Each structure stands twice: as structure tokens, then as C-alpha cells.
Amino acid sequence: MGTSAAPAGSNKEDRIELTRLVEEQAALRRVATLVASGAASADVFEAVTREVAQVLGLRNAAVCCYDDDGAAMTVLAAHGQPPGSFDPGSRYPLDGPSVSAEVLRTGRLAIFEDYSELPGAVAAVARQHGFSRVVGAPIIVDGRVWGVMLTSSTPDAPLPDGLGDRIAAFTELVATAIGNSQAHEGLARLAEEQAALRRVATLVAEGVAPDALFEAVSAEVARLVPAEGAALTRFEDDGTVTALGGWTSSGGYVHAGKRFDVHGTVSGRVLETGGPARIGDYTVEPGEAPQTAHEMGWHSSVGAPITIEGRLWGVLAVVSREQPLPADAERRLAGFAELVATAVANAESSAERARLAAEQAALRRVATLVAEGAAPNEVFAAVRDEAAEMLGVPLTILLRYDDREATVLATSDSRAFGPVGTRWPLEGKGVSVLVHRTGKAARIDATKASAASRSAGVRWTVGVPIEVEGRLWGVMAAGSREVEPLPSNAEVRLAKFTQLLATAIANAENRAELDASRARIVTTADATRRRIERDLHDGAQQQLVSLALQLRAVQATVPEEFEQHRSELSQVVEGLVGVLDDLREIALGIHPAALSEGGLVPALKTLARRSPIPVEVDIRLDARLPEAIEVTAYYVVSEALTNAAKHARASRVEVAAAVDGDVLRISVRDDGRGGADPRGGSGLVGLRDRVEAIRGTMRLTSPAGGGTLLSATLPLDDGLR
């Protein structure tokens, strides 16, 4: 059976088609090889546009990608004629009908035959370069229209048969290359993100200073997103937000420490929602903060909340000057915000521990003073300084209430509040007035401060009452010149010091009452002694003297022959004289008349003359002293001389007395055997009570074999004069 020959023309067409298919497959293999080798997306795009234009015999070809919001497209690669048309990097808004807009809308192949009457930027460029027949094929990546492959033909040249399917083979390769590239970029971005998080986590673990951490976090986040700047802010109790630190691509961050109203800020939106927030355009947002952002050239912002132990603490935000921030910016910020929260919580915990330790140390120092019975003024000054240091404020003042006035007892600023002793009327609305009126802690700001506080530049003041044994005694206040209010727990912390103050004041008052009571007892006893001595002198002694004289007179009238009677009367007279001498000794022991009549100097000299042991006296007194001082000094010397004579076996005693400033110093030293012990029941115990009753001090030094020294220091204050 024979076969018929194929027409010559048909064979030629078949050969042409076969050649076309071979060239097309070769072109696809070349592109596929690039894709498989992991070539950069830009290289793949350039190869595809070249292969499509050459293999399909078209004037040109271009690969374009759509913006995320579909408002525009960007040319990534282009090949063909005319030169300069749709240059790579060119961006065109999709503001009118075009092949590109249609492909994005439908996700399918689109052909536009004529752009001559169409509006929009793309149509204008098409007309400029003579594009009248344009074909667009979608590039689908992960199920969405990622971009478009564009090509065109002249009006008189037909489009190749099966153009849509043939371009689709190339767009699939482009999509594969994009997917591979995105996966690679995603892995690289993830690795970069993890590396940045590790760097920040290391800083957190090392406990770096908050300022350094905030700057480091801002820089890491801004570079990672990417963004032109980043900042950390903290919410304040008054509804404002404070910029703590940041980073900008231009270098430096000048807003650290500044406060802003949250209105119109991404921080404000985070505060409202408690979650991530985004501002697309600062130019349309009202308020001071948006205006500042606009002046800095910021266009948009994304913020993530920083939450610490369930409370919204602040915001980590990034800003952009031109392009919208990536859609996943909120997610990227979240990890860093958690690290910041950990760092802040650690810092707050560490700061709280340090604060508590410092506070307890300060309280211990004051408590030690109180326990040691320090003078109230010393305790007041210590509390003034310790409270200022603890609260970190420059101003503290302690006032005592007196009827309708408050008296300054201690202050850190005597120029503003006056020196110690200054009295202020309890008028107006100052913190001391509020505490006096309510008996409770009070807090005021500059608008309600007293005149003295305003003159000192005080913005915030807290005052805590001082209650002594159930009564309102005074107030302890602390003031700050800063814009920020004093810590919310300032009253509680200050109250710990006022409790110690109350104890110190109560102790001092009780001691004063005890001293006064002891002084009254001693004074009463001395007065009784003087009365008894006077009664003995004016009564019994005078009667005995009178009786002795009468007996002498009677004796003189007895006749000589009654010698026995004369002798008996003489014995009676001598007995009366002996009784009189004994009575004088008793009276002298009860209260020395010489002390009342001539003062301490002659009284001590009399004691020295009457001592059985030689006494060397060195008394340097120019005037009479308060009676209580003279009496006490007399008994100190008298007791020491008596003990030296009775127990010390001394051969010599030295007595010295002199006024030294506002005290009288007395000393009695012997060269006896020493070893004196007041616990043995001597009169030294009562003598010490007498000395301490007038707030004096007494000291006994008596080493065995080394003699004995008894010394006393007696205050010459006005209260004893």
C-alpha cells in the first residue's frame, strides 16, 4: 500500500512550529535553571522579560508587582522597545482602567487594544510610548495576585496564538522564583529577628541600665522592621506618656524625658485598646505629640503594648517617614516588648529591693538614736536628712503644733521656712494646716502650697501627722520641685519615720517628766533639810545654849561649901555642851549652814578643814551658782571625803571645782587603796541619783591599789537658776 506525500507548505509550517516549541522550551529551561539554582529574583525577572520578548516575538515584556493595598504597581524588570518605556523601579498608580488594574481585579489574562481614550497614569504612559495592544498575565504567589507580566504588540501585528498559555509558563517560573525568594528572605528575616532578640535578651540578663537598654531595643527594632525610628514610652498616672528613649536613622534621640499628651499618638491608641495599634498618617492627627512627630518628618507609626504583671506599663513603637510600615510590624514588636517588660520588671524589683534595704537602714539609724536616748534635736535632724535621702527630695521640715501656730524644729531649707524656732500661723491651705485640721496625711500641689513653699519653688508636698500618746503633736513634711508628683507611697514611707519620732518625743517627754520629778524630790528634800537645820539651830540648839548658860549662872551662885553640888552642876553643863556639839554635827550633816550663808567656796573649804586627811583645794568659782548645783556639788565632795577617811586609807586628797562653759566640773581624788564599789551599799548610789536628778553625770574610777577618783559634771542651764 502506498502513502501519499504531505503538502510542502504543511511540512514547512510544522518545522517552524517545532522550531518555535524547541526555542520556547529552551527558553523555559534556561529560566527554570536560574530558578532552581536559587538565582536572585532580579536576575530571574530580567531573564524572563528577555526570553518572553525574544521567543514570543513581541516588542517588549515587563514584570511588575502590586503594592499591598493595590493602589499602585512597580516595574521590577523590562526588555524591548521603545527604550525608556516602563523603566525598572518606576511606580505607577492604578488610578484608571488598564491591563494591570484588570489583571489585579480578576486574577486572569487581560488584553487592552487601545489606550488612546482612557484616563489614568498607566494609560498616559502607554500613549506616550505608542502602546496600543497590551497583554497582561497574572503572577500568582501563595494564592494571591502578586504581580503582572506585561507585553505588547504593534496594531498591525497579530498576537501569537496561545499567547496566554505560553506566557503562563513563564509567569509560573516567576512565581516559583518569588516564592523561593520570599521563603529564603523569610528565613533570613527570622534568623535576623532571633539574633536581634538574643542580643536584647543578653542585655536584659546582664541587667544593663534602663536608658542603655531602651536605646538598644529601639535601634534593633527599627533596623529589623525596617523603620526610620523607634521609641519607648511609659504611661503616667496623670494620663500622659513619657518618652524614655529611642533611636533614629539620622542619629540621636532628643525627646527622652519629655512628656506628651496621649491624644493623637499611637501610645494613646494602645492605651485605649490594650493591644497593638497603628497610625497611618500623622499629618491628620491632632495634638502636641503628632505635631512633634510631623515636624520630625514622621509619617506613620506602629506600637505594641508593654505589659508588666498584668498592667499596661508603656509602648514600644516604630515610625516611618515615607512608606507604610510592614503588615507584620506589630508581630515583630511584640517579642521585643516582652523583653522590655521583663527588663523593667527586673529593674523595678531590683530597685524596690534596694529601696527597701536603704529605707530599713535609714530607719535603723534613727531607731538606734532613739534607743540610745539621743537628744530630740539630734533625732529631728537625723529624720530630716534620712527622710530627704529616702524619698529623693530636697526639702523636708518638721513642725510642732502650738495652739494656732506651728514651730519649726528642723528643716532642710531655713531660707524658705526660717531657722529652728520660727513660728508659722496655721492659716491657708498648706499641708501643715490640712494635717492639723484632719489629723491625717495630706498631699497638695503647687496651686495649694503655702507662701513659704511657693517661694521655695515647691511643686508637690506631702505631710504626715506625728501622734504622741494619742494626741496630735506635729507634722513631718517633704517637698519636691519636680514636675512629676511624689511617689504614691510617700506618705506611708514618711509615716515610718514619724512613728520613730513619736517614740523619741514620748521618751524625751517622759524623761523630762522623770527628771523634773526627781528634781522636785531633791529640791523638796533639800528644803526639808534646811527647815530641819534651821529648826534645830533656832530651836533645840538655842534652848540648849540657854539652859547651859542658866546652869552656869546657877553654878556660880552655889556656896563653896556645897562643892559637890557645884561639881554636879558642872558635869551637867558639860553634858549639855556635848549634846549641843553633837546636835550641831547632826545639823551640819542635814544641811550645811555655811553653804546657805556663804556659798559653795566657803562650804567646801570648811569640809576640807574638818577632814581628818590633808586636803588640797583648787576651787575656781567667781560667783554663786544655782542652789541645786551648789548643794549637789557640796554632797559630792562631802561623800568623797567621808569615804576617803573611812575606807580608802588615804594620806592625801585633792578637791577641784571649776565652771567650764555651761557646766560645773568637780573632782575628788585620793591616794588610797582604791577598789571602791558603789554596789557595796555606800552613799554613792544615792549621790548618783541626786546628780542625775539635775541632768548631771557622775563617774567613779577606783582601780585596786590605784586610788579613787570621783568626778561629776553638773549642767548650769537656766532651768536650774
C-alpha positions in Angstrom: 0.0 0.0 0.0 1.3 3.3 -1.0 1.3 6.6 1.0 0.6 10.0 -0.1 3.1 12.8 0.4 2.3 15.7 2.7 2.0 19.1 1.2 5.2 21.0 1.1 3.7 24.1 2.8 2.4 22.0 5.7 5.8 20.5 6.3 7.3 23.9 6.4 4.8 25.2 9.0 5.3 22.1 11.1 9.1 22.7 11.0 8.5 26.3 12.0 6.2 25.3 14.9 8.6 22.6 16.0 11.5 25.1 16.0 9.3 27.6 18.0 8.5 24.9 20.5 12.1 23.9 20.8 13.2 27.6 21.3 10.4 28.2 23.7 11.3 25.0 25.8 14.9 26.0 25.7 14.0 29.5 27.0 11.8 27.9 29.7 14.7 25.6 30.7 17.1 28.5 30.9 14.7 30.4 33.2 14.0 27.2 35.2 17.7 26.6 35.7 18.1 30.1 37.1 15.1 29.5 39.4 16.5 26.1 40.5 19.9 27.5 41.2 18.4 30.0 43.6 19.3 33.0 41.5 18.3 36.4 42.8 14.8 37.4 41.9 16.0 40.4 40.0 18.1 38.1 37.7 15.1 35.8 37.1 12.9 38.8 36.3 15.4 40.2 33.8 15.8 36.8 32.1 12.1 36.2 31.9 11.4 39.6 30.2 14.2 39.0 27.8 13.1 35.4 26.9 9.5 36.3 26.6 10.1 39.2 24.2 12.6 37.3 22.1 11.0 33.9 22.0 7.4 35.1 21.5 8.5 37.8 19.0 7.0 40.6 20.9 8.0 44.3 21.1 8.7 44.2 24.8 8.0 42.5 28.1 7.9 43.6 31.8 7.5 42.2 35.2 5.6 44.4 37.7 4.5 43.9 41.4 1.4 45.3 43.1 1.5 47.3 46.4 -0.1 45.5 49.3 -3.1 47.8 49.1 -3.4 47.5 45.3 -3.2 51.2 44.8 -0.1 51.1 42.6 2.4 48.9 40.8 6.2 49.0 40.5 8.2 47.9 37.4 10.8 45.3 38.5 12.3 44.4 35.1 11.7 45.3 31.5 13.1 44.4 28.0 12.4 45.6 24.5 11.2 48.7 22.6 10.9 51.6 22.7 13.8 52.4 25.1 12.9 54.2 28.3 9.4 52.8 28.5 8.4 51.4 31.9 11.9 51.6 33.3 12.6 49.3 36.3 11.9 51.0 39.5 9.1 53.1 38.0 6.0 53.2 40.1 2.6 54.0 38.7 -0.7 54.5 40.5 -3.6 52.3 39.3 -5.9 55.2 39.1 -7.7 54.3 35.9 -8.6 51.4 33.6 -5.6 49.4 32.4 -4.5 45.9 31.7 -2.6 45.9 35.1 -5.7 47.0 37.0 -7.9 44.5 35.2 -5.5 41.6 36.0 -5.4 42.6 39.7 -9.2 42.8 39.8 -9.9 39.5 38.0 -6.7 37.4 38.5 -6.9 36.5 34.8 -5.3 37.3 31.5 -6.3 40.7 30.1 -5.9 42.4 26.8 -6.4 46.1 26.0 -6.4 47.1 22.3 -6.4 50.8 22.7 -5.4 53.3 25.4 -6.0 56.4 23.3 -9.2 57.5 25.2 -8.5 56.0 28.7 -7.7 58.1 31.8 -5.0 57.4 34.4 -1.3 57.3 34.7 -0.7 53.9 33.1 -2.8 54.9 30.0 -0.8 58.2 29.7 2.5 56.3 29.6 1.1 53.8 27.2 0.0 56.6 24.8 3.4 58.3 25.3 5.3 55.2 24.0 2.8 54.1 21.4 1.4 51.0 23.3 -2.0 50.2 21.8 -2.3 46.4 22.1 -1.2 45.3 25.6 -1.4 41.9 27.2 -1.2 41.2 30.9 -0.9 37.8 32.6 -1.2 37.4 36.4 1.7 36.2 38.6 0.1 34.2 41.4 2.1 33.7 44.6 0.6 31.8 47.5 -2.9 32.1 46.0 -2.9 35.9 45.6 -2.2 38.1 42.6 1.3 39.2 43.4 2.1 41.0 40.1 1.6 41.0 36.3 3.6 40.1 33.3 3.1 42.8 30.6 3.9 42.6 26.9 2.6 44.4 23.8 2.4 44.2 20.0 2.0 46.8 17.3 -1.5 47.4 15.9 -0.7 45.8 12.6 1.0 42.7 14.0 -1.2 39.9 15.3 -0.6 38.4 18.7 0.9 34.9 18.8 -1.5 32.0 19.0 -2.0 30.6 22.5 -0.2 33.7 24.0 -1.9 33.4 27.3 -0.8 29.8 27.9 2.7 30.4 26.6 3.1 33.5 28.9 1.6 31.5 31.8 4.5 29.0 31.6 6.9 31.9 32.2 4.8 33.5 35.0 4.7 30.2 36.8 8.5 30.2 36.8 8.5 33.8 38.0 6.0 32.8 40.8 8.3 29.9 41.8 11.3 32.2 41.9 9.4 34.8 44.0 8.1 32.0 46.4 11.6 30.7 46.8 13.0 34.2 47.3 10.3 35.0 49.8 10.9 31.8 51.7 14.6 32.5 51.7 14.1 36.1 52.8 11.6 34.9 55.4 14.1 32.5 56.9 16.8 35.2 56.8 14.5 37.7 58.4 13.5 35.1 61.0 17.2 34.4 61.7 17.9 38.1 61.9 14.9 38.6 64.2 16.0 35.8 66.5 19.6 37.2 66.6 18.2 40.7 67.5 16.1 39.2 70.2 19.1 37.3 71.6 21.1 40.4 71.7 18.4 42.2 73.6 17.8 39.2 75.9 21.5 39.2 76.7 21.3 42.9 77.7 18.3 42.1 79.9 20.1 39.2 81.6 23.1 41.4 82.2 20.9 44.0 83.9 22.2 46.9 81.9 20.9 50.4 82.8 17.4 51.1 81.5 18.5 54.0 79.3 21.0 51.9 77.5 18.5 49.0 77.1 15.8 51.3 75.7 18.2 52.8 73.1 19.4 49.3 72.2 15.9 47.9 71.8 14.8 50.9 69.7 17.8 50.5 67.4 17.3 46.7 67.0 13.6 47.1 66.3 14.0 50.0 63.8 16.6 48.1 61.8 14.6 44.9 61.8 11.1 46.2 60.7 12.6 48.3 58.9 11.8 51.8 60.1 13.4 55.2 60.3 13.0 55.4 64.0 11.8 53.7 67.2 10.9 54.8 70.7 9.9 53.5 74.1 7.3 55.4 76.2 5.8 54.9 79.7 2.3 55.7 80.8 2.0 58.1 83.8 -0.7 58.2 86.4 -1.9 61.6 85.2 -2.8 60.2 81.7 0.3 61.5 79.9 3.1 59.5 78.3 6.8 60.0 78.9 9.4 59.3 76.2 12.1 57.1 77.8 14.5 56.5 74.9 14.7 55.9 71.2 16.7 55.7 68.0 16.5 57.4 64.6 18.3 56.8 61.4 19.5 60.4 61.3 21.2 59.8 64.7 20.3 60.9 68.2 17.0 61.0 70.1 16.3 64.3 71.7 12.9 63.6 73.3 13.9 61.3 76.2 12.4 62.5 79.4 9.7 64.7 77.7 6.0 64.2 78.5 3.2 64.3 75.9 -0.5 64.1 75.9 -1.5 60.7 74.5 -4.2 62.2 72.3 -3.4 61.5 68.7 -0.5 59.2 69.4 0.0 55.5 68.8 0.6 55.2 72.6 -2.8 56.7 73.1 -4.4 54.1 70.9 -2.6 51.3 72.7 -3.8 52.7 76.0 -7.4 52.7 74.6 -7.3 49.1 73.3 -4.7 47.4 75.4 -3.3 45.9 72.2 -1.2 46.8 69.2 -2.1 49.9 67.2 -1.2 51.8 64.1 -1.3 55.4 62.8 -1.2 55.7 59.1 -0.7 59.5 58.7 0.5 61.8 61.5 -0.4 64.9 59.4 -4.1 64.4 60.1 -3.8 63.6 63.8 -4.5 66.4 66.3 -2.4 67.2 69.4 1.1 68.2 70.5 2.7 64.8 70.0 1.5 64.3 66.4 2.7 67.8 65.6 6.1 67.0 67.0 6.2 63.7 65.0 5.2 65.6 61.9 7.9 68.2 62.5 10.4 65.4 62.7 9.2 64.1 59.3 7.4 61.0 60.7 4.6 59.8 58.6 3.2 56.7 60.2 3.7 54.6 63.3 3.1 51.2 64.8 3.1 50.4 68.6 3.0 47.3 70.7 2.0 47.3 74.4 4.5 46.7 77.2 2.6 44.8 79.9 4.1 44.1 83.3 2.3 41.8 85.8 -1.0 42.4 84.1 -0.8 46.2 84.0 -0.2 48.3 80.9 3.2 49.9 81.5 4.2 51.5 78.2 4.6 51.2 74.4 7.3 50.1 72.0 6.8 52.0 68.7 8.4 52.3 65.3 7.9 55.1 62.8 8.3 55.6 59.1 8.9 58.8 57.1 7.5 57.7 53.8 6.5 54.1 53.1 3.8 52.4 55.1 5.2 50.1 57.7 5.1 46.3 57.0 1.9 44.5 57.8 3.7 42.2 60.3 5.4 45.1 62.2 3.1 44.6 65.2 4.1 40.9 65.4 7.8 41.8 65.3 7.5 44.4 68.0 5.7 42.0 70.4 8.7 39.9 71.1 10.9 42.9 71.9 8.1 44.4 74.0 8.0 41.2 76.1 11.8 41.5 76.7 11.4 45.2 77.7 8.7 44.2 80.1 11.0 41.6 81.7 13.8 44.1 82.0 11.6 46.7 83.5 10.1 44.2 85.9 13.6 43.1 86.9 14.8 46.7 87.3 11.7 47.6 89.3 12.1 44.6 91.5 15.8 45.3 92.0 15.1 49.0 92.6 12.4 48.0 95.1 14.8 45.7 97.0 17.4 48.4 97.0 14.9 51.0 98.1 13.6 48.7 100.9 17.2 48.0 102.1 18.1 51.7 102.1 14.8 52.5 103.9 15.4 49.9 106.5 19.0 51.1 107.0 17.8 54.7 107.5 15.1 53.5 109.9 17.6 51.5 111.9 19.9 54.5 112.2 17.1 56.7 113.5 15.9 53.9 115.8 19.4 53.5 117.2 19.4 57.2 118.1 16.0 56.9 119.8 17.1 53.7 121.7 20.3 55.4 122.9 18.2 58.3 124.2 19.7 60.9 121.9 18.5 64.5 122.4 15.3 65.3 120.5 17.1 67.9 118.3 19.6 65.3 117.2 16.7 62.9 116.3 14.9 65.7 114.5 17.9 66.5 112.4 18.5 62.8 111.6 14.9 62.3 110.5 15.1 65.4 108.4 18.1 64.2 106.5 17.2 60.5 106.3 13.7 61.2 105.0 15.0 63.5 102.3 17.5 60.9 101.2 14.9 58.1 101.2 12.3 60.0 99.2 14.9 61.6 96.9 13.6 65.1 97.7 15.5 68.3 98.5 13.0 69.7 101.1 11.9 68.3 104.5 10.6 70.1 107.5 9.5 69.1 111.0 6.9 71.2 112.8 5.4 71.1 116.2 1.8 72.3 116.7 1.3 75.0 119.4 -2.3 76.2 119.6 -2.8 78.1 116.3 0.9 78.1 115.3 3.4 75.6 114.1 7.0 75.9 115.2 10.0 74.8 113.0 12.0 72.1 114.8 14.1 71.0 111.8 14.3 72.0 108.1 16.5 71.4 105.1 15.8 75.0 103.8 16.0 77.6 106.6 16.0 80.4 104.0 12.5 79.4 102.9 11.0 78.2 106.2 13.1 80.0 108.7 15.6 78.7 111.2 14.7 76.4 114.0 12.2 78.1 116.3 10.4 80.1 113.6 6.7 80.1 114.2 4.2 79.9 111.4 0.5 80.7 111.8 -1.8 77.8 110.9 -3.6 79.6 108.1 -4.4 79.0 104.5 -4.4 75.6 102.7 -0.8 74.4 103.3 -0.1 70.8 104.1 0.6 71.5 107.7 -2.8 73.2 108.0 -4.6 70.3 106.4 -2.8 67.8 108.7 -3.7 69.9 111.7 -7.3 70.2 110.7 -7.8 66.5 109.8 -5.2 64.6 111.8 -4.5 62.6 108.7 -1.8 62.6 106.0 -2.2 65.1 103.2 -0.8 65.9 99.8 -1.0 69.1 97.8 0.4 70.5 94.6 1.8 74.0 93.8 -1.6 75.5 93.3 -2.4 75.0 97.0 1.0 75.3 98.5 1.8 77.8 101.3 3.6 81.0 100.6 6.9 79.6 102.0 6.6 76.5 99.8 5.9 78.6 96.7 8.8 80.9 97.4 11.0 77.8 97.7 9.7 76.5 94.3 8.0 73.5 95.8 5.6 71.8 93.3 4.5 68.8 95.4 4.2 68.4 99.2 3.2 65.5 101.4 2.7 65.8 105.2 2.2 63.1 107.8 0.9 63.7 111.3 3.1 63.0 114.4 0.9 61.5 117.1 2.4 61.2 120.6 0.5 59.0 123.1 -2.8 59.6 121.3 -2.5 63.4 120.7 -1.6 65.3 117.5 1.8 66.7 118.3 3.2 67.9 114.9 3.8 67.2 111.3 6.6 65.9 109.1 6.5 67.2 105.5 8.5 66.5 102.4 8.5 68.6 99.2 9.7 68.3 95.6 10.4 70.9 93.0 10.0 68.4 90.1 7.1 68.4 87.7 6.4 64.7 88.4 4.4 64.1 91.6 6.0 62.5 94.7 5.7 58.7 94.8 2.3 57.4 95.6 3.6 55.6 98.7 5.5 58.7 100.0 3.0 59.1 102.9 3.4 55.5 104.0 7.2 55.7 103.9 7.3 59.0 105.7 4.9 57.6 108.4 7.6 55.1 109.4 9.9 57.9 110.4 7.1 59.8 112.3 6.5 56.7 114.3 10.1 56.8 115.5 9.8 60.5 116.1 6.7 59.9 118.2 8.7 57.3 120.3 11.6 59.7 120.7 9.4 62.6 121.7 7.4 60.4 124.1 10.7 59.2 125.6 12.1 62.7 125.9 8.9 64.0 127.5 8.8 61.0 129.9 12.5 61.6 130.7 11.8 65.3 131.2 8.9 64.5 133.5 11.0 62.0 135.4 13.9 64.4 135.7 11.5 67.1 136.8 10.0 64.7 139.4 13.4 63.7 140.7 14.5 67.4 140.8 11.3 68.2 142.7 12.0 65.4 145.1 15.6 66.5 145.7 14.5 70.2 146.0 11.8 69.2 148.5 14.3 67.1 150.4 16.8 69.9 150.5 14.2 72.4 151.6 13.2 69.9 154.4 16.8 69.6 155.3 17.2 73.4 155.5 14.0 73.7 157.6 15.2 70.9 160.0 18.6 72.5 160.2 17.0 75.9 160.9 14.6 74.5 163.4 17.5 72.7 165.2 19.5 75.9 165.1 16.8 78.2 166.1 15.0 75.8 168.5 16.8 72.9 170.2 20.3 74.4 169.8 19.3 77.8 171.2 17.4 76.2 174.0 20.3 74.0 174.9 22.6 77.0 174.8 20.2 78.9 177.1 20.0 76.0 179.5 23.8 75.7 179.6 24.1 79.5 180.4 21.4 79.2 183.1 23.2 76.3 184.7 26.5 78.2 184.6 24.7 81.1 186.3 23.2 78.8 188.9 26.6 77.1 189.4 28.1 80.5 190.1 25.6 81.2 192.9 26.2 77.9 194.8 28.2 78.5 198.0 31.6 77.0 198.2 30.6 74.7 201.0 28.4 72.9 198.5 31.3 71.8 196.4 29.7 68.5 195.5 26.6 70.4 194.1 28.9 72.7 192.2 30.7 69.7 190.7 27.5 68.0 189.7 26.2 71.2 188.0 29.5 71.5 186.1 29.0 67.9 184.8 25.5 68.7 183.7 26.7 71.8 181.9 29.5 69.8 180.2 26.9 67.3 179.2 24.7 69.9 177.6 27.7 71.3 175.7 28.5 67.8 174.4 24.8 67.4 173.4 25.0 70.8 171.7 28.1 69.9 169.8 26.5 66.6 168.7 23.4 68.5 167.6 25.5 70.9 165.6 27.2 68.0 163.8 23.8 66.5 163.0 22.5 69.8 161.7 25.6 70.2 159.6 25.0 66.8 158.1 21.4 67.6 157.4 22.3 70.8 155.6 25.4 72.9 155.9 24.7 76.4 157.1 27.9 77.7 155.5 26.6 76.7 152.1 23.4 78.7 152.5 25.2 81.7 154.0 28.5 81.9 152.0 28.0 79.7 149.0 30.0 76.7 147.6 33.5 78.1 148.1 33.5 78.6 151.9 31.4 75.4 152.3 34.0 73.2 150.5 36.8 74.9 152.4 35.0 74.1 155.6 34.7 70.5 154.6 38.5 70.4 153.8 39.4 71.9 157.2 37.2 69.4 159.1 38.6 66.4 157.2 41.0 64.1 159.2 43.0 63.7 156.0 45.0 66.6 154.5 43.0 68.1 151.6 44.4 70.3 148.8 41.7 72.5 147.4 41.6 74.1 143.9 38.3 75.9 143.6 37.8 78.4 140.7 34.4 80.0 141.1 33.8 83.7 140.7 30.1 83.8 141.6 27.3 82.0 143.3 25.8 79.1 141.4 22.2 77.9 141.3 21.3 76.4 144.6 20.6 72.9 143.3 24.1 72.9 141.8 25.8 74.1 144.9 24.0 71.6 147.1 24.8 68.7 144.8 28.4 69.7 144.4 28.7 70.0 148.2 27.4 66.5 148.8 29.7 65.0 146.1 32.8 66.4 147.9 31.4 65.5 151.3 30.7 61.9 150.3 34.1 61.5 148.7 35.9 62.9 151.7 33.9 60.7 154.1 34.7 57.6 152.0 38.4 58.5 151.8 38.6 58.9 155.5 36.6 55.8 156.4 37.6 53.3 153.7 40.5 54.4 151.5 43.3 54.6 154.0 44.4 57.6 152.0 47.1 60.0 153.1 46.2 62.9 150.8 43.1 64.2 148.9 42.7 66.7 146.1 39.5 68.6 145.6 38.9 70.7 142.4 35.9 72.6 141.2 35.6 75.0 138.2 33.0 76.2 135.7 33.7 75.0 132.2 31.3 76.7 129.7 27.8 75.8 130.8 28.8 73.0 133.3 30.4 72.8 136.7 33.1 70.1 136.9 34.0 68.7 140.2 36.6 66.0 141.1 37.9 64.5 144.3 41.0 62.3 144.1 42.7 60.3 146.9 45.8 58.2 147.0 44.2 55.4 148.9 43.9 51.7 148.3 41.1 52.0 145.6 38.6 49.3 144.9 35.6 51.4 145.7 32.4 49.7 144.6 29.0 51.6 144.7 27.2 48.3 144.7 28.5 47.7 148.3 25.8 49.9 149.7 27.7 53.1 150.1 26.2 56.6 149.8 27.4 56.7 146.2 24.1 55.2 145.0 22.1 58.0 146.4 24.6 60.5 145.3 24.4 59.4 141.7 20.6 59.7 141.9 21.0 63.3 143.2 23.4 64.1 140.4 21.2 62.6 137.7 18.2 64.4 139.1 19.6 67.7 137.8 20.6 66.0 134.5 24.2 65.7 135.6 26.6 62.8 135.2 28.9 61.1 137.8 31.8 58.8 137.2 33.8 56.7 139.7 37.3 55.4 138.9 38.8 53.2 141.6 41.3 50.6 140.4 42.6 48.4 143.2 45.8 49.9 144.7 45.5 53.0 142.4 43.5 55.4 144.5 40.0 56.7 143.8 38.7 59.5 141.6 35.1 60.7 141.9 34.1 63.2 139.3 30.8 64.9 138.4 29.6 67.2 135.6 26.6 69.4 136.5 24.8 71.5 133.8 24.3 75.2 134.6 21.2 75.7 132.4 18.7 78.4 133.0 16.1 76.0 134.3 18.2 75.5 137.4 18.9 79.1 138.2 
